[in-house]
Amino acid sequence: MDIKKKTLIATFSLLTACSIKPLEPYIEPASDVPTAKLRVITNGYVRGNAYTGCSADTKVLAKAGRFFGEHQPSVNYPQMPLVPQQLNMVTRFAPKMPEYLGATRMAEGAYTEMAPEYLVPAGKPFLLERLKLFAGSYGSTYQSCPEATRLFVFEENKSYEAYIGLVYRPAAEGNGQAICAFSVYEVVPSGKSSRPLSNVLNFEPPADSNCGRH
């Protein structure tokens, strides 16, 4: 192994260690709380929770796992949740996200999209967080998406999609341009399909003021 590859692996190991968060699953609101439905589409790692002043209080919504051909899961990189919840939401609007190799241990398979559905609190800020994402290729090159956090407010009884992860925009020379997607929009039924009611929901960055109390 040459020095460049050793340095690359060490860098990924350090970044991964710095970004480790507890794998606590998201818990849906109590039955008497106003809610909306949210479909989380990702080929990366998305966390979220009702926002109470500290962006560190997120839980796992979707963590894409690695799969081999014929959709065989890698035991070392399982998706979370293992069985994505479905709430019979309106037909999906967003296109399928691409699979991609991890930046290390490429023989473990490709990260593959998942799309669990949740009830989320309506009428109050909800934090969505995209954790760092690294996509490898054969060689020493890789692509990445930075960590990002955004606050959204959902309306009661409405349905939304969160499209968060790594996608590629077609390029004239044949190689797709990597795009770090982070879009949330309302979806409404339209015949046998669905459509976005607006381009994206407005969002704000979190203004943490309560983290010191945890």
FIKOLZA-1660 file (N, C-alpha, C; in steps of 0.1 Angstrom, whole numbers, plus 5000, padded with zeros to 4 digits):
% residues 214
   i   px   py   pz ch aa at
   1 5009 4988 5000  A  M  N
   1 5000 5000 5000  A  M CA
   1 5009 5012 5000  A  M  C
   2 5006 5022 4991  A  D  N
   2 5015 5034 4990  A  D CA
   2 5011 5044 5001  A  D  C
   3 5019 5054 5002  A  I  N
   3 5017 5064 5013  A  I CA
   3 5004 5072 5010  A  I  C
   4 5000 5075 4998  A  K  N
   4 4988 5082 4995  A  K CA
   4 4976 5074 5000  A  K  C
   5 4976 5061 4997  A  K  N
   5 4964 5053 5001  A  K CA
   5 4963 5052 5016  A  K  C
   6 4975 5051 5023  A  K  N
   6 4975 5050 5037  A  K CA
   6 4970 5063 5043  A  K  C
   7 4974 5074 5037  A  T  N
   7 4969 5087 5042  A  T CA
   7 4954 5089 5040  A  T  C
   8 4949 5084 5029  A  L  N
   8 4935 5085 5026  A  L CA
   8 4927 5077 5036  A  L  C
   9 4931 5065 5039  A  I  N
   9 4924 5056 5048  A  I CA
   9 4924 5062 5062  A  I  C
  10 4936 5067 5066  A  A  N
  10 4937 5073 5079  A  A CA
  10 4928 5085 5080  A  A  C
  11 4927 5093 5070  A  T  N
  11 4918 5105 5070  A  T CA
  11 4903 5101 5072  A  T  C
  12 4899 5091 5064  A  F  N
  12 4885 5086 5066  A  F CA
  12 4883 5080 5080  A  F  C
  13 4892 5073 5085  A  S  N
  13 4891 5067 5098  A  S CA
  13 4889 5078 5109  A  S  C
  14 4897 5089 5108  A  L  N
  14 4896 5100 5117  A  L CA
  14 4883 5107 5116  A  L  C
  15 4879 5110 5104  A  L  N
  15 4866 5117 5102  A  L CA
  15 4854 5108 5107  A  L  C
  16 4855 5095 5105  A  T  N
  16 4844 5086 5109  A  T CA
  16 4844 5086 5125  A  T  C
  17 4855 5086 5131  A  A  N
  17 4856 5086 5145  A  A CA
  17 4850 5099 5151  A  A  C
  18 4853 5110 5145  A  C  N
  18 4848 5123 5149  A  C CA
  18 4833 5124 5148  A  C  C
  19 4827 5117 5139  A  S  N
  19 4813 5119 5136  A  S CA
  19 4804 5108 5141  A  S  C
  20 4809 5099 5150  A  I  N
  20 4801 5089 5155  A  I CA
  20 4791 5094 5164  A  I  C
  21 4778 5090 5162  A  K  N
  21 4767 5094 5171  A  K CA
  21 4760 5081 5175  A  K  C
  22 4753 5082 5187  A  P  N
  22 4746 5070 5191  A  P CA
  22 4736 5065 5181  A  P  C
  23 4735 5052 5178  A  L  N
  23 4725 5047 5169  A  L CA
  23 4712 5045 5175  A  L  C
  24 4706 5055 5180  A  E  N
  24 4693 5055 5187  A  E CA
  24 4682 5057 5176  A  E  C
  25 4673 5049 5174  A  P  N
  25 4662 5051 5164  A  P CA
  25 4653 5062 5168  A  P  C
  26 4648 5068 5157  A  Y  N
  26 4638 5079 5159  A  Y CA
  26 4625 5073 5165  A  Y  C
  27 4619 5081 5174  A  I  N
  27 4607 5076 5180  A  I CA
  27 4595 5086 5176  A  I  C
  28 4585 5081 5170  A  E  N
  28 4574 5089 5165  A  E CA
  28 4566 5095 5177  A  E  C
  29 4559 5107 5174  A  P  N
  29 4552 5114 5185  A  P CA
  29 4541 5105 5190  A  P  C
  30 4536 5109 5202  A  A  N
  30 4524 5103 5208  A  A CA
  30 4512 5105 5200  A  A  C
  31 4502 5096 5202  A  S  N
  31 4490 5096 5193  A  S CA
  31 4482 5109 5194  A  S  C
  32 4483 5116 5205  A  D  N
  32 4475 5129 5206  A  D CA
  32 4483 5141 5201  A  D  C
  33 4494 5139 5194  A  V  N
  33 4502 5150 5189  A  V CA
  33 4499 5152 5174  A  V  C
  34 4496 5164 5169  A  P  N
  34 4494 5166 5155  A  P CA
  34 4506 5162 5147  A  P  C
  35 4504 5155 5136  A  T  N
  35 4515 5149 5128  A  T CA
  35 4514 5151 5113  A  T  C
  36 4525 5150 5106  A  A  N
  36 4526 5149 5092  A  A CA
  36 4533 5136 5088  A  A  C
  37 4533 5132 5076  A  K  N
  37 4540 5120 5071  A  K CA
  37 4553 5125 5064  A  K  C
  38 4564 5118 5066  A  L  N
  38 4576 5121 5060  A  L CA
  38 4583 5108 5054  A  L  C
  39 4586 5108 5041  A  R  N
  39 4593 5098 5035  A  R CA
  39 4608 5102 5034  A  R  C
  40 4617 5095 5040  A  V  N
  40 4631 5099 5040  A  V CA
  40 4638 5090 5029  A  V  C
  41 4642 5096 5018  A  I  N
  41 4649 5089 5007  A  I CA
  41 4664 5093 5008  A  I  C
  42 4672 5083 5010  A  T  N
  42 4686 5086 5011  A  T CA
  42 4695 5074 5007  A  T  C
  43 4707 5076 5002  A  N  N
  43 4717 5066 5001  A  N CA
  43 4729 5069 5010  A  N  C
  44 4726 5077 5020  A  G  N
  44 4736 5081 5030  A  G CA
  44 4731 5079 5044  A  G  C
  45 4733 5089 5052  A  Y  N
  45 4729 5087 5067  A  Y CA
  45 4722 5100 5071  A  Y  C
  46 4709 5098 5074  A  V  N
  46 4700 5110 5078  A  V CA
  46 4695 5108 5092  A  V  C
  47 4696 5118 5100  A  R  N
  47 4691 5118 5114  A  R CA
  47 4681 5129 5115  A  R  C
  48 4673 5129 5126  A  G  N
  48 4663 5139 5128  A  G CA
  48 4656 5138 5141  A  G  C
  49 4649 5149 5144  A  N  N
  49 4641 5149 5157  A  N CA
  49 4634 5162 5158  A  N  C
  50 4624 5163 5167  A  A  N
  50 4618 5175 5170  A  A CA
  50 4629 5184 5176  A  A  C
  51 4629 5197 5172  A  Y  N
  51 4640 5205 5177  A  Y CA
  51 4637 5213 5189  A  Y  C
  52 4645 5211 5199  A  T  N
  52 4643 5218 5212  A  T CA
  52 4654 5227 5216  A  T  C
  53 4662 5231 5206  A  G  N
  53 4673 5240 5209  A  G CA
  53 4687 5235 5208  A  G  C
  54 4688 5222 5205  A  C  N
  54 4701 5216 5204  A  C CA
  54 4702 5206 5192  A  C  C
  55 4710 5208 5183  A  S  N
  55 4710 5200 5171  A  S CA
  55 4717 5187 5173  A  S  C
  56 4723 5185 5185  A  A  N
  56 4729 5172 5189  A  A CA
  56 4719 5161 5193  A  A  C
  57 4706 5165 5194  A  D  N
  57 4696 5156 5199  A  D CA
  57 4689 5149 5188  A  D  C
  58 4696 5145 5177  A  T  N
  58 4690 5138 5166  A  T CA
  58 4690 5123 5168  A  T  C
  59 4681 5116 5162  A  K  N
  59 4680 5102 5162  A  K CA
  59 4681 5096 5148  A  K  C
  60 4683 5084 5146  A  V  N
  60 4685 5078 5133  A  V CA
  60 4671 5077 5126  A  V  C
  61 4670 5083 5114  A  L  N
  61 4659 5081 5105  A  L CA
  61 4662 5071 5094  A  L  C
  62 4673 5072 5088  A  A  N
  62 4677 5063 5078  A  A CA
  62 4692 5062 5076  A  A  C
  63 4698 5051 5077  A  K  N
  63 4712 5049 5075  A  K CA
  63 4714 5038 5064  A  K  C
  64 4718 5042 5052  A  A  N
  64 4719 5033 5041  A  A CA
  64 4729 5022 5044  A  A  C
  65 4727 5010 5040  A  G  N
  65 4736 4999 5041  A  G CA
  65 4742 4995 5028  A  G  C
  66 4752 4986 5028  A  R  N
  66 4758 4982 5016  A  R CA
  66 4752 4968 5012  A  R  C
  67 4751 4967 4998  A  F  N
  67 4746 4955 4993  A  F CA
  67 4754 4950 4981  A  F  C
  68 4754 4936 4979  A  F  N
  68 4760 4930 4968  A  F CA
  68 4750 4928 4957  A  F  C
  69 4754 4921 4946  A  G  N
  69 4745 4918 4935  A  G CA
  69 4733 4910 4941  A  G  C
  70 4721 4911 4934  A  E  N
  70 4709 4904 4938  A  E CA
  70 4704 4909 4952  A  E  C
  71 4709 4921 4955  A  H  N
  71 4704 4928 4968  A  H CA
  71 4707 4920 4980  A  H  C
  72 4719 4914 4981  A  Q  N
  72 4724 4907 4993  A  Q CA
  72 4731 4916 5002  A  Q  C
  73 4726 4918 5015  A  P  N
  73 4732 4928 5024  A  P CA
  73 4745 4924 5029  A  P  C
  74 4754 4934 5031  A  S  N
  74 4767 4931 5038  A  S CA
  74 4764 4931 5053  A  S  C
  75 4769 4920 5060  A  V  N
  75 4767 4919 5074  A  V CA
  75 4775 4930 5082  A  V  C
  76 4785 4935 5076  A  N  N
  76 4793 4945 5083  A  N CA
  76 4788 4960 5081  A  N  C
  77 4779 4962 5071  A  Y  N
  77 4774 4975 5068  A  Y CA
  77 4758 4974 5066  A  Y  C
  78 4751 4970 5077  A  P  N
  78 4737 4969 5076  A  P CA
  78 4730 4982 5075  A  P  C
  79 4718 4982 5068  A  Q  N
  79 4710 4995 5068  A  Q CA
  79 4703 4996 5081  A  Q  C
  80 4699 5008 5085  A  M  N
  80 4691 5010 5097  A  M CA
  80 4680 5020 5094  A  M  C
  81 4668 5016 5097  A  P  N
  81 4663 5003 5102  A  P CA
  81 4664 4992 5092  A  P  C
  82 4665 4980 5097  A  L  N
  82 4667 4968 5088  A  L CA
  82 4655 4966 5080  A  L  C
  83 4643 4969 5085  A  V  N
  83 4630 4968 5077  A  V CA
  83 4624 4982 5078  A  V  C
  84 4626 4990 5067  A  P  N
  84 4620 5003 5066  A  P CA
  84 4605 5004 5068  A  P  C
  85 4600 5012 5077  A  Q  N
  85 4586 5013 5079  A  Q CA
  85 4579 5020 5067  A  Q  C
  86 4567 5015 5064  A  Q  N
  86 4559 5021 5053  A  Q CA
  86 4545 5025 5058  A  Q  C
  87 4541 5037 5055  A  L  N
  87 4528 5042 5060  A  L CA
  87 4517 5044 5049  A  L  C
  88 4519 5037 5038  A  N  N
  88 4510 5038 5027  A  N CA
  88 4508 5053 5023  A  N  C
  89 4519 5060 5021  A  M  N
  89 4519 5074 5017  A  M CA
  89 4516 5074 5002  A  M  C
  90 4514 5087 4997  A  V  N
  90 4511 5089 4983  A  V CA
  90 4523 5084 4975  A  V  C
  91 4521 5081 4963  A  T  N
  91 4532 5076 4954  A  T CA
  91 4544 5085 4954  A  T  C
  92 4555 5078 4954  A  R  N
  92 4568 5086 4955  A  R CA
  92 4570 5094 4942  A  R  C
  93 4575 5106 4945  A  F  N
  93 4578 5115 4934  A  F CA
  93 4593 5115 4929  A  F  C
  94 4602 5114 4939  A  A  N
  94 4616 5116 4936  A  A CA
  94 4622 5104 4928  A  A  C
  95 4632 5106 4919  A  P  N
  95 4638 5095 4912  A  P CA
  95 4647 5087 4922  A  P  C
  96 4650 5075 4917  A  K  N
  96 4658 5066 4926  A  K CA
  96 4672 5072 4927  A  K  C
  97 4678 5071 4939  A  M  N
  97 4692 5075 4941  A  M CA
  97 4701 5064 4936  A  M  C
  98 4713 5068 4931  A  P  N
  98 4723 5058 4926  A  P CA
  98 4730 5050 4937  A  P  C
  99 4734 5039 4934  A  E  N
  99 4743 5031 4943  A  E CA
  99 4757 5037 4942  A  E  C
 100 4765 5035 4952  A  Y  N
 100 4779 5040 4951  A  Y CA
 100 4788 5031 4960  A  Y  C
 101 4801 5030 4957  A  L  N
 101 4810 5023 4965  A  L CA
 101 4814 5031 4977  A  L  C
 102 4817 5025 4988  A  G  N
 102 4823 5033 4999  A  G CA
 102 4837 5037 4996  A  G  C
 103 4842 5046 5004  A  A  N
 103 4856 5051 5001  A  A CA
 103 4866 5041 5006  A  A  C
 104 4862 5032 5015  A  T  N
 104 4871 5022 5020  A  T CA
 104 4863 5008 5020  A  T  C
 105 4871 4997 5020  A  R  N
 105 4865 4984 5020  A  R CA
 105 4855 4982 5009  A  R  C
 106 4859 4985 4997  A  M  N
 106 4850 4985 4985  A  M CA
 106 4844 4971 4983  A  M  C
 107 4851 4961 4987  A  A  N
 107 4846 4947 4985  A  A CA
 107 4834 4944 4993  A  A  C
 108 4830 4953 5002  A  E  N
 108 4818 4951 5011  A  E CA
 108 4805 4954 5004  A  E  C
 109 4806 4958 4992  A  G  N
 109 4793 4962 4984  A  G CA
 109 4791 4976 4983  A  G  C
 110 4780 4980 4977  A  A  N
 110 4777 4994 4974  A  A CA
 110 4766 4999 4983  A  A  C
 111 4767 5012 4987  A  Y  N
 111 4756 5018 4995  A  Y CA
 111 4744 5019 4986  A  Y  C
 112 4733 5015 4991  A  T  N
 112 4720 5014 4984  A  T CA
 112 4709 5022 4990  A  T  C
 113 4701 5029 4982  A  E  N
 113 4691 5038 4987  A  E CA
 113 4680 5030 4996  A  E  C
 114 4675 5037 5005  A  M  N
 114 4664 5033 5013  A  M CA
 114 4654 5044 5015  A  M  C
 115 4641 5041 5018  A  A  N
 115 4631 5051 5019  A  A CA
 115 4620 5048 5029  A  A  C
 116 4624 5048 5042  A  P  N
 116 4614 5046 5053  A  P CA
 116 4605 5058 5054  A  P  C
 117 4593 5055 5060  A  E  N
 117 4583 5066 5062  A  E CA
 117 4580 5067 5077  A  E  C
 118 4578 5080 5081  A  Y  N
 118 4576 5082 5095  A  Y CA
 118 4564 5092 5097  A  Y  C
 119 4559 5092 5109  A  L  N
 119 4551 5103 5114  A  L CA
 119 4560 5113 5121  A  L  C
 120 4559 5125 5118  A  V  N
 120 4567 5136 5124  A  V CA
 120 4558 5147 5130  A  V  C
 121 4562 5154 5140  A  P  N
 121 4554 5164 5146  A  P CA
 121 4551 5175 5137  A  P  C
 122 4539 5180 5137  A  A  N
 122 4535 5191 5128  A  A CA
 122 4534 5204 5136  A  A  C
 123 4537 5215 5130  A  G  N
 123 4535 5228 5136  A  G CA
 123 4546 5233 5145  A  G  C
 124 4557 5225 5145  A  K  N
 124 4569 5229 5153  A  K CA
 124 4581 5225 5146  A  K  C
 125 4593 5231 5149  A  P  N
 125 4605 5229 5141  A  P CA
 125 4609 5214 5143  A  P  C
 126 4613 5209 5131  A  F  N
 126 4619 5195 5130  A  F CA
 126 4632 5196 5124  A  F  C
 127 4642 5190 5130  A  L  N
 127 4656 5191 5125  A  L CA
 127 4659 5179 5117  A  L  C
 128 4664 5181 5105  A  L  N
 128 4670 5170 5096  A  L CA
 128 4684 5172 5095  A  L  C
 129 4692 5162 5096  A  E  N
 129 4706 5162 5095  A  E CA
 129 4712 5152 5085  A  E  C
 130 4720 5157 5076  A  R  N
 130 4728 5148 5067  A  R CA
 130 4742 5147 5073  A  R  C
 131 4746 5135 5076  A  L  N
 131 4759 5132 5081  A  L CA
 131 4769 5132 5069  A  L  C
 132 4782 5133 5072  A  K  N
 132 4792 5133 5061  A  K CA
 132 4791 5120 5053  A  K  C
 133 4793 5121 5040  A  L  N
 133 4792 5110 5031  A  L CA
 133 4804 5109 5022  A  L  C
 134 4810 5097 5020  A  F  N
 134 4821 5096 5012  A  F CA
 134 4818 5085 5001  A  F  C
 135 4820 5088 4989  A  A  N
 135 4819 5078 4978  A  A CA
 135 4832 5075 4972  A  A  C
 136 4836 5063 4971  A  G  N
 136 4849 5060 4965  A  G CA
 136 4848 5055 4950  A  G  C
 137 4859 5053 4945  A  S  N
 137 4860 5048 4931  A  S CA
 137 4873 5040 4931  A  S  C
 138 4875 5032 4920  A  Y  N
 138 4887 5024 4919  A  Y CA
 138 4899 5033 4916  A  Y  C
 139 4908 5034 4926  A  G  N
 139 4919 5044 4925  A  G CA
 139 4919 5051 4938  A  G  C
 140 4925 5063 4938  A  S  N
 140 4926 5070 4951  A  S CA
 140 4917 5082 4951  A  S  C
 141 4908 5083 4942  A  T  N
 141 4899 5095 4942  A  T CA
 141 4886 5091 4949  A  T  C
 142 4879 5102 4954  A  Y  N
 142 4866 5100 4961  A  Y CA
 142 4858 5112 4960  A  Y  C
 143 4846 5111 4963  A  Q  N
 143 4837 5123 4963  A  Q CA
 143 4830 5123 4977  A  Q  C
 144 4826 5135 4982  A  S  N
 144 4821 5136 4995  A  S CA
 144 4810 5146 4995  A  S  C
 145 4801 5145 5006  A  C  N
 145 4791 5155 5009  A  C CA
 145 4793 5159 5023  A  C  C
 146 4793 5172 5026  A  P  N
 146 4796 5176 5040  A  P CA
 146 4783 5174 5049  A  P  C
 147 4786 5174 5062  A  E  N
 147 4774 5174 5071  A  E CA
 147 4766 5187 5070  A  E  C
 148 4753 5185 5071  A  A  N
 148 4744 5197 5070  A  A CA
 148 4732 5195 5079  A  A  C
 149 4727 5206 5085  A  T  N
 149 4715 5205 5093  A  T CA
 149 4706 5216 5089  A  T  C
 150 4693 5213 5089  A  R  N
 150 4682 5223 5085  A  R CA
 150 4670 5220 5093  A  R  C
 151 4663 5231 5096  A  L  N
 151 4650 5231 5103  A  L CA
 151 4639 5233 5094  A  L  C
 152 4629 5225 5095  A  F  N
 152 4616 5225 5087  A  F CA
 152 4604 5225 5096  A  F  C
 153 4593 5231 5092  A  V  N
 153 4581 5230 5099  A  V CA
 153 4570 5224 5090  A  V  C
 154 4565 5212 5094  A  F  N
 154 4555 5205 5086  A  F CA
 154 4541 5208 5090  A  F  C
 155 4532 5207 5081  A  E  N
 155 4518 5210 5084  A  E CA
 155 4510 5197 5086  A  E  C
 156 4501 5198 5095  A  E  N
 156 4493 5186 5100  A  E CA
 156 4486 5179 5088  A  E  C
 157 4487 5166 5088  A  N  N
 157 4480 5157 5079  A  N CA
 157 4485 5158 5064  A  N  C
 158 4497 5165 5062  A  K  N
 158 4502 5166 5049  A  K CA
 158 4514 5156 5048  A  K  C
 159 4517 5153 5035  A  S  N
 159 4528 5143 5032  A  S CA
 159 4540 5150 5026  A  S  C
 160 4552 5146 5029  A  Y  N
 160 4564 5152 5025  A  Y CA
 160 4574 5141 5021  A  Y  C
 161 4584 5145 5012  A  E  N
 161 4595 5137 5009  A  E CA
 161 4608 5145 5013  A  E  C
 162 4617 5138 5019  A  A  N
 162 4631 5144 5021  A  A CA
 162 4640 5136 5012  A  A  C
 163 4647 5143 5003  A  Y  N
 163 4656 5137 4993  A  Y CA
 163 4670 5141 4996  A  Y  C
 164 4677 5132 5003  A  I  N
 164 4690 5136 5010  A  I CA
 164 4700 5126 5007  A  I  C
 165 4711 5130 5000  A  G  N
 165 4722 5120 4997  A  G CA
 165 4730 5125 4985  A  G  C
 166 4737 5115 4979  A  L  N
 166 4745 5118 4967  A  L CA
 166 4739 5114 4954  A  L  C
 167 4738 5123 4945  A  V  N
 167 4732 5120 4932  A  V CA
 167 4742 5125 4921  A  V  C
 168 4739 5122 4909  A  Y  N
 168 4748 5126 4898  A  Y CA
 168 4740 5134 4887  A  Y  C
 169 4745 5145 4883  A  R  N
 169 4739 5152 4872  A  R CA
 169 4747 5148 4859  A  R  C
 170 4739 5144 4849  A  P  N
 170 4746 5141 4836  A  P CA
 170 4755 5152 4831  A  P  C
 171 4766 5148 4826  A  A  N
 171 4776 5158 4820  A  A CA
 171 4778 5154 4805  A  A  C
 172 4782 5164 4797  A  A  N
 172 4784 5162 4783  A  A CA
 172 4795 5152 4780  A  A  C
 173 4805 5152 4788  A  E  N
 173 4816 5143 4786  A  E CA
 173 4814 5129 4790  A  E  C
 174 4802 5126 4796  A  G  N
 174 4798 5113 4800  A  G CA
 174 4800 5110 4815  A  G  C
 175 4808 5117 4822  A  N  N
 175 4810 5114 4836  A  N CA
 175 4801 5124 4844  A  N  C
 176 4792 5118 4852  A  G  N
 176 4782 5126 4859  A  G CA
 176 4789 5135 4870  A  G  C
 177 4783 5146 4872  A  Q  N
 177 4788 5156 4882  A  Q CA
 177 4781 5152 4895  A  Q  C
 178 4788 5151 4906  A  A  N
 178 4783 5147 4919  A  A CA
 178 4775 5159 4925  A  A  C
 179 4763 5156 4930  A  I  N
 179 4755 5167 4936  A  I CA
 179 4751 5162 4950  A  I  C
 180 4753 5170 4960  A  C  N
 180 4749 5167 4974  A  C CA
 180 4734 5171 4976  A  C  C
 181 4725 5162 4975  A  A  N
 181 4711 5166 4975  A  A CA
 181 4706 5168 4990  A  A  C
 182 4698 5178 4992  A  F  N
 182 4691 5180 5005  A  F CA
 182 4679 5189 5002  A  F  C
 183 4668 5182 4998  A  S  N
 183 4655 5188 4995  A  S CA
 183 4644 5182 5002  A  S  C
 184 4635 5190 5007  A  V  N
 184 4623 5186 5013  A  V CA
 184 4611 5193 5007  A  V  C
 185 4601 5186 5003  A  Y  N
 185 4590 5192 4996  A  Y CA
 185 4577 5184 4999  A  Y  C
 186 4565 5190 4998  A  E  N
 186 4553 5184 5000  A  E CA
 186 4549 5176 4987  A  E  C
 187 4543 5164 4989  A  V  N
 187 4538 5157 4978  A  V CA
 187 4523 5155 4979  A  V  C
 188 4516 5155 4968  A  V  N
 188 4501 5153 4968  A  V CA
 188 4498 5143 4957  A  V  C
 189 4487 5136 4959  A  P  N
 189 4483 5126 4949  A  P CA
 189 4479 5132 4936  A  P  C
 190 4482 5126 4925  A  S  N
 190 4478 5131 4912  A  S CA
 190 4476 5119 4903  A  S  C
 191 4464 5113 4903  A  G  N
 191 4461 5101 4896  A  G CA
 191 4468 5089 4902  A  G  C
 192 4476 5082 4894  A  K  N
 192 4484 5071 4899  A  K CA
 192 4498 5075 4903  A  K  C
 193 4501 5087 4902  A  S  N
 193 4514 5092 4906  A  S CA
 193 4513 5103 4916  A  S  C
 194 4524 5110 4919  A  S  N
 194 4523 5121 4928  A  S CA
 194 4531 5132 4922  A  S  C
 195 4530 5144 4927  A  R  N
 195 4537 5155 4922  A  R CA
 195 4541 5164 4934  A  R  C
 196 4552 5172 4933  A  P  N
 196 4555 5181 4944  A  P CA
 196 4546 5193 4943  A  P  C
 197 4541 5198 4955  A  L  N
 197 4532 5209 4955  A  L CA
 197 4540 5222 4953  A  L  C
 198 4553 5222 4957  A  S  N
 198 4562 5233 4955  A  S CA
 198 4576 5228 4953  A  S  C
 199 4585 5236 4949  A  N  N
 199 4599 5231 4946  A  N CA
 199 4605 5226 4959  A  N  C
 200 4606 5234 4969  A  V  N
 200 4612 5229 4982  A  V CA
 200 4605 5237 4993  A  V  C
 201 4606 5231 5005  A  L  N
 201 4601 5238 5017  A  L CA
 201 4612 5248 5021  A  L  C
 202 4607 5259 5027  A  N  N
 202 4617 5269 5033  A  N CA
 202 4623 5262 5045  A  N  C
 203 4635 5266 5048  A  F  N
 203 4642 5260 5060  A  F CA
 203 4651 5271 5066  A  F  C
 204 4655 5268 5078  A  E  N
 204 4664 5277 5086  A  E CA
 204 4675 5268 5092  A  E  C
 205 4687 5274 5094  A  P  N
 205 4697 5267 5101  A  P CA
 205 4694 5267 5116  A  P  C
 206 4697 5257 5123  A  P  N
 206 4695 5256 5137  A  P CA
 206 4703 5267 5145  A  P  C
 207 4697 5273 5155  A  A  N
 207 4704 5283 5163  A  A CA
 207 4704 5277 5177  A  A  C
 208 4714 5268 5179  A  D  N
 208 4715 5261 5192  A  D CA
 208 4716 5270 5204  A  D  C
 209 4707 5269 5213  A  S  N
 209 4708 5277 5225  A  S CA
 209 4706 5269 5238  A  S  C
 210 4704 5256 5236  A  N  N
 210 4700 5247 5248  A  N CA
 210 4710 5235 5249  A  N  C
 211 4721 5235 5242  A  C  N
 211 4730 5223 5243  A  C CA
 211 4737 5223 5256  A  C  C
 212 4740 5234 5262  A  G  N
 212 4747 5234 5275  A  G CA
 212 4740 5228 5286  A  G  C
 213 4726 5225 5284  A  R  N
 213 4718 5220 5295  A  R CA
 213 4717 5205 5294  A  R  C
 214 4723 5199 5284  A  H  N
 214 4722 5184 5282  A  H CA
 214 4734 5177 5289  A  H  C
% end
